[in-house]
Amino acid sequence: MYHKDDLGYRPLPLPDRVHMNDADSLAAAERFRDHMRRRHSVRDFAPTPVAEAVIAACIAAAGSAPSGANHQPWHFVAIADPAIKARIRAAAEEEERVFYAGGAGDEWLRALEPIGTGTAKPHLDIAPWLIVVFAQRWGATKDGTRYKNYYVPESVGIATGFLIAAIHHAGLVCLEHTPNPMKFLPELCGRPASEKPVMILPVGYPAEAATVPAAAKIKKPLTEIMTVMRAP
């Protein structure tokens, strides 16, 4: 998105404007809050197919996120090929075996106990889609000149949040899977050295017998996550 020959500032009138009164604004915020409270990270997927157009629409929503200098330093690889999914599962489980064998440390493993995770990752095979999120550490102009991207973790984090919300809004579920390390993913996904994988999102419909950890339903109350500094 960076074009060295077109760097001038050109303001546009705000193209989309929404104005609500306080009552309507609160009602809309509460509807969205309640909708997002129904989102769950799911490990048990049904093999039911999901149309590629749905996945594309969700990724397009992620691409509308704000980013540092509008460089949009992200790329999303959507995978439906069973052979590639199987290779990703095999590589991820190898990393997980090292992780759970002591690589994570006792404190980290204790923190994961209420979530019920382990080395087996069948969701990487069963979910009809895997979306691998990549962060672009630097970019290149059309003539190959390398340029710096700014606020990459923050920008990619916002875009990933948009993506997860879009997936939920489409009636699907996903799982935020982060094998550590993820060095096997750029080659498997055919991505350049400028990109770093940050997350795998298995996406699909939940299995009939899907469960979630009870601990995952425990959220901090608003009083613990919000501080208000009112005018005197």
N, C-alpha and C positions, 0 to 999 in steps of 0.2 A: 504493500500500500504506500510505500515511501517512494516518491518520485522527485529526484533531485532537480529536475527542470520545472517543477510546479510547486514551489514552496511558499507562494504568496498567500496572505490571509484574505479570504473573500467571505464576508458574512452573508448568511441567508436568513430571511425571515423564518421564524420558528415554524416548521412545516406541519407539525401535529400539536394541537393544543387541546387540553382537556381541563375544564374547570367545573368543580363540584362545590356545592355548599357543604358545610361541616357535617351535616347529617348523612348526606349521600357519600361523602368521602369516608366517614367512619364505617358505614355499612359495607362499602367496597373493600376497605382494609380488613374488616372482620371476616368477610366471605373468603378473601384470599388466605388469611391466617387459618381459618378452619379447613380450607381445602388443603393447604400444605401440611397441616397436622395429620392428614390422612396418608401422607407419604411415608413409605417404609422401605428400608434397605432389606432386600429379599435375597436369600441364598438358594431358594428352592424354585426353579423355573419350570414352566411347561414348555414342551417343544413346539408349541403352536406357532406357526409362521407369523411374522410381522412384515407388512409391506415396506419395501425400500423407501417409498415416498414418505411414509410416516417418519422414518429415521432421518431422512433428508430434511424434512420440515423442522424436526427438533434441532438438528445441527445448524440449520439456518437461523433459528432463534438464538442459539449460542453465539453465532457470528455477529449478532446485532449488539453484543455487549460493548460497553465502553472499554478503552484501553489507552495505555500511555502513548501520547503523541499520535493516537489513532493508528498505530502500526499493526494492531490486530495480530499479536505474536502467538498464534495458535494454529494447530492443524488437527483435524479429527479423522481418524481412519476407521471406517465402518466395515466390519468383517462378518460375512455370512458363510464363507467357505469352510466346510467342516474340517478339511485337512489343515488349514491354517489355525483354526480354533484349537484343534488337537495339539498342534505344535506349541501354541501359546500355553495351553494347560500343562503340557509336559515340562516346559521350561519354568513356568511359574511354580509348579509343585516342587521342582528341584530347589529353587530358591527358598521356598517355604520350609522344606526339610532342614535346611541349614539354619534358618531363622528359629524354628522351634527346638532345634537340637542345642540351642544355647547362644546362637548369634544375637538374639534379641536382648538377652539379659533377663534376670529373674523378675525385676520390677515390671518390665513391659509385658512379660508373659502373664503375670498375676493380673495386670490391668485388663488383659484380654479374656480372662476366664469367664466373666459374666456374659461375654458375647458369644462364646461357644465356637470360636474359630479353630481350625486345625490345618493340617497339611493338604488334605484332599480338597480339590477345587472342581467338582463335577459341573458346577454352573458355567464354567468356561467352555464346556462342550455342549451343554444342554440349551442354554439361552440361544435364541435364534440369531442374535446379533451381539457382537462385541464392538464397543466404540473405544478406541485407544486415543487418549488425549495427549497431544504433544505440545510442548512449549518451544517456541522458536527463539533461541538465545541470540541470534543475529539474523539479519536478512540480507538480501542482495538486490541491487537495482537491475534493470533490464540489461545493462552492459556488464553485469557481474561485479560491480563495486559493492563491497561489504559495508553494511551500516549497522549501527547499534540499535537494539530495541530497548525500551524503557519500561520499568515496572512490570517485568515479565511475569513473576509469580502472582502478583496482585491481579494483573489483567487476565491471566489464564484461570485464576481462581474464580473471578467474577463470571467469565464465560462458562466455566464448568457448572457453576451454580445455575446460570440460565438454562443450561442443557438438562440438568437434573430436574428443574422445575418443568421444563417443556415435556420431558419424558413422563412425568407424573400427570401433567395436564392432558396428555394423549391417552391416559388410561393404562399406561404400562408401569413396570417397576424396573429398578436397576439396583446394582450393588457397586459401591465405591471400593474397588479392589486395587491395592497398591503393593504388589510384590516388591520385595527389597533385596537386592537392587533390580533394576529393570533394563539392564544393558542388552538383553536379548531382543527387545522389542523393535528398535530402529531397523535392524537387518530384516527381521521377519516382516515388517510392514513397509519396507522399501523407502525409509525416510532418510534424509541427509544428516550429516554430522552436526549441522546447526540446530537440530531439534532434539529435545530431551523428553522422553516419555514420563508422564506424571501420574497417569491413572488408566486403569481398564474399567470400563463400565459394561458388564453384561446387561443386556436389555431384552425384555420380553414380558410375557404374562406370568403371574405367579402360578405355581403348581397347586392343584386342589388341596394338597396336604401341607402347603407352605406354612412355616412358622417364623416368628421373629423372637429374638431374645427379650425376656421380660424387662431386662435392664435397659433396653433401647427405648422403652416407653417412658422412662424417667427423665424428664427434662427440667432444667433449672427454671424456677419461677421467674416471672418478669422482674420482681424486686431484686433478683441477683444478677440480672443481665442488663439492667437499664438504670442509668443515673440521669436525673433531670435537674438542670440548672436554670431555674426560672428567673425572669427579670424581677428586680426588687420592687 
